[in-house]
Amino acid sequence: MIKKYSLLQKIAAYGEFWFISGQAIGADGDTGDMNHEAVVAQRILQDLVEDFNSETGARIDPESIDFFHLGYKIREYLAKEKNDPENIGTSDIEASEVEDFIINTLGFDKDKLDVLNGNVDARDYGLKHLGWIRVKGNEVQTNTLTPSTLNEIGNGLYDAYDMEAETMTYNIEVISTGKYFEDVPWEVISERNIMGLQNFLERK
């Protein structure tokens, strides 16, 4: 996992992050190269490139290509598969053929493709399908909340903010239940204290 995201650099404290397996990945588009949506899209694009390489024998570096240029590579491959390279160019390959190849030949998940096409909110996909934790300053979003999740949040906060994480309080939103916990101290998070967390539940 660390190797896969080696090109994503952590940014200054109080920035924006995804926590992935307890590692804080910078996701502030104002100060870094990618925002939350772009980090999710890059992960999914890496998966698609790896599937394409496996199916076709190509050797595309998943960290050096964007979705547009990958689409061109797929068109090149499909044009060659038509066995008429002199008369059929990439411009003759319809977008529907590319999508059919990705979904039916590569077996790529349509929801993932929708993220790359911008048809769904990449942040929601990261939270609900990848199980990542989204952070902006001291605001934490997670799809589910368990002792293991709190442990991952604690590790991520420490990775993002170092020892200063212990001096802050945090708001935690749980997407699947709609619960919102306010001003949660570091100790509750670091001790994975789910019961203690209830004392900070927002009362509606």
C-alpha positions as CSV (number, residue, x, y, z in Angstrom):
1,M,0.0,0.0,0.0
2,I,2.7,2.5,0.9
3,K,4.6,1.8,-2.4
4,K,1.4,2.2,-4.4
5,Y,0.9,5.8,-3.1
6,S,4.6,6.7,-3.0
7,L,4.0,9.7,-5.3
8,L,1.3,11.2,-3.0
9,Q,2.9,13.5,-0.5
10,K,1.6,14.4,2.9
11,I,0.8,18.1,3.3
12,A,1.0,20.6,6.2
13,A,-0.9,20.0,9.4
14,Y,-4.6,20.9,9.5
15,G,-4.8,20.1,5.8
16,E,-7.0,17.5,4.1
17,F,-6.3,13.8,4.0
18,W,-7.5,10.3,3.3
19,F,-6.5,7.8,5.9
20,I,-5.7,4.5,4.2
21,S,-4.8,1.6,6.6
22,G,-3.7,4.2,9.1
23,Q,-1.5,6.2,6.7
24,A,-2.4,9.8,6.0
25,I,-2.4,10.7,2.3
26,G,-2.5,14.4,1.4
27,A,-5.7,15.4,-0.3
28,D,-5.7,19.2,-0.3
29,G,-6.1,20.5,-3.8
30,D,-5.2,24.0,-2.8
31,T,-1.7,23.2,-1.5
32,G,-1.0,19.8,-3.2
33,D,-1.5,18.1,-6.5
34,M,-4.7,16.3,-5.7
35,N,-7.9,16.7,-3.8
36,H,-10.0,14.0,-2.2
37,E,-11.7,13.2,-5.5
38,A,-8.5,12.9,-7.4
39,V,-6.9,10.6,-4.9
40,V,-9.8,8.2,-5.2
41,A,-9.8,8.4,-9.0
42,Q,-6.1,7.7,-9.1
43,R,-6.5,4.6,-7.0
44,I,-9.3,3.3,-9.4
45,L,-7.2,4.3,-12.4
46,Q,-4.3,2.2,-11.1
47,D,-6.6,-0.8,-10.8
48,L,-7.9,-0.3,-14.4
49,V,-4.4,0.0,-15.8
50,E,-3.3,-3.2,-14.0
51,D,-6.4,-5.0,-15.4
52,F,-5.6,-3.7,-18.9
53,N,-1.9,-4.8,-18.6
54,S,-2.9,-8.2,-17.4
55,E,-5.4,-8.7,-20.3
56,T,-3.3,-7.3,-23.1
57,G,0.3,-7.8,-22.1
58,A,0.9,-4.1,-22.1
59,R,3.4,-2.6,-19.7
60,I,1.8,0.8,-18.9
61,D,3.1,2.4,-15.7
62,P,-0.1,3.0,-13.6
63,E,1.4,6.1,-12.0
64,S,2.4,7.8,-15.3
65,I,-0.9,7.8,-17.3
66,D,-4.2,9.6,-16.9
67,F,-7.7,8.3,-17.9
68,F,-7.8,10.2,-21.2
69,H,-4.5,8.7,-22.4
70,L,-5.5,5.2,-21.2
71,G,-8.6,5.5,-23.3
72,Y,-6.4,6.2,-26.3
73,K,-4.3,3.1,-25.5
74,I,-7.5,1.0,-25.3
75,R,-8.6,2.4,-28.7
76,E,-5.2,1.5,-30.2
77,Y,-5.6,-2.0,-28.9
78,L,-9.1,-2.4,-30.1
79,A,-8.2,-1.1,-33.5
80,K,-5.4,-3.7,-33.9
81,E,-7.8,-6.4,-32.8
82,K,-10.0,-5.6,-35.8
83,N,-7.1,-6.9,-38.0
84,D,-7.3,-4.0,-40.4
85,P,-4.7,-1.5,-39.1
86,E,-4.3,0.3,-42.4
87,N,-8.0,1.3,-42.6
88,I,-9.1,1.5,-39.1
89,G,-7.7,4.1,-36.7
90,T,-8.4,4.9,-33.1
91,S,-11.0,7.5,-34.2
92,D,-13.2,4.8,-35.5
93,I,-13.5,3.2,-32.1
94,E,-16.7,4.4,-30.4
95,A,-16.8,5.3,-26.7
96,S,-19.3,2.6,-26.3
97,E,-16.8,0.0,-27.6
98,V,-14.2,1.2,-25.0
99,E,-16.7,1.0,-22.2
100,D,-17.9,-2.5,-23.3
101,F,-14.2,-3.6,-23.4
102,I,-13.6,-2.2,-19.9
103,I,-16.7,-3.7,-18.3
104,N,-17.2,-7.0,-20.2
105,T,-13.7,-7.9,-21.3
106,L,-11.7,-6.6,-18.4
107,G,-14.5,-7.3,-15.9
108,F,-14.0,-3.9,-14.4
109,D,-16.7,-2.7,-12.0
110,K,-19.1,-0.2,-13.5
111,D,-19.3,1.9,-10.3
112,K,-15.5,2.4,-10.6
113,L,-15.8,3.4,-14.2
114,D,-18.5,5.9,-13.2
115,V,-16.1,7.5,-10.8
116,L,-13.5,7.9,-13.6
117,N,-16.2,9.4,-15.8
118,G,-17.2,11.8,-13.1
119,N,-20.8,10.3,-12.9
120,V,-20.7,9.7,-9.2
121,D,-19.1,11.5,-6.2
122,A,-15.6,10.0,-5.8
123,R,-15.6,11.0,-2.1
124,D,-18.6,8.9,-1.4
125,Y,-17.0,6.0,-3.3
126,G,-13.9,6.3,-1.2
127,L,-15.8,6.3,2.0
128,K,-18.4,3.6,1.2
129,H,-16.6,1.2,-1.1
130,L,-13.0,1.6,-0.4
131,G,-13.5,2.0,3.4
132,W,-11.2,5.0,3.5
133,I,-11.5,7.7,6.2
134,R,-11.8,11.4,5.0
135,V,-10.3,14.2,7.1
136,K,-10.3,17.9,6.8
137,G,-8.6,19.6,9.7
138,N,-10.3,18.1,12.8
139,E,-13.3,16.9,10.9
140,V,-13.3,13.2,10.3
141,Q,-15.7,11.2,8.1
142,T,-16.0,7.4,8.2
143,N,-18.6,5.1,6.7
144,T,-18.6,2.8,9.8
145,L,-17.3,3.0,13.3
146,T,-15.7,0.2,15.3
147,P,-12.8,-0.1,17.7
148,S,-10.7,-1.0,14.6
149,T,-11.9,2.2,12.9
150,L,-10.9,4.3,15.9
151,N,-7.5,2.7,15.8
152,E,-7.1,3.6,12.2
153,I,-8.3,7.1,12.8
154,G,-5.8,7.5,15.7
155,N,-2.9,6.1,13.6
156,G,-3.9,8.4,10.7
157,L,-4.1,11.5,12.9
158,Y,-0.7,10.8,14.4
159,D,0.7,10.3,10.9
160,A,-0.8,13.6,9.7
161,Y,-0.2,15.8,12.8
162,D,2.5,14.0,14.7
163,M,2.5,14.7,18.5
164,E,0.2,17.7,18.0
165,A,-2.6,15.2,17.3
166,E,-2.7,14.6,21.1
167,T,-3.6,18.3,21.8
168,M,-6.6,18.5,19.5
169,T,-10.3,17.4,19.7
170,Y,-12.1,16.0,16.7
171,N,-15.6,15.8,15.2
172,I,-16.4,12.4,13.8
173,E,-19.3,11.8,11.3
174,V,-20.4,8.3,10.7
175,I,-22.0,8.1,7.2
176,S,-23.9,4.8,7.6
177,T,-25.7,5.8,10.8
178,G,-25.8,9.6,10.5
179,K,-24.3,9.9,13.9
180,Y,-22.0,12.9,14.7
181,F,-19.6,13.1,17.6
182,E,-18.4,16.5,18.7
183,D,-15.1,17.6,20.3
184,V,-13.8,14.1,20.9
185,P,-10.6,14.1,22.8
186,W,-7.5,12.3,21.6
187,E,-7.6,9.9,24.5
188,V,-10.9,8.5,23.5
189,I,-9.7,7.9,20.0
190,S,-6.3,6.5,20.9
191,E,-7.8,4.1,23.4
192,R,-10.4,2.9,20.9
193,N,-13.1,3.7,23.5
194,I,-16.4,3.2,21.6
195,M,-18.4,3.5,24.8
196,G,-16.7,6.6,25.9
197,L,-17.4,8.1,22.5
198,Q,-21.1,8.1,23.2
199,N,-20.5,11.0,25.7
200,F,-19.8,13.2,22.7
201,L,-22.7,12.2,20.5
202,E,-24.6,15.2,19.1
203,R,-28.1,15.4,20.5
204,K,-30.7,16.3,17.9
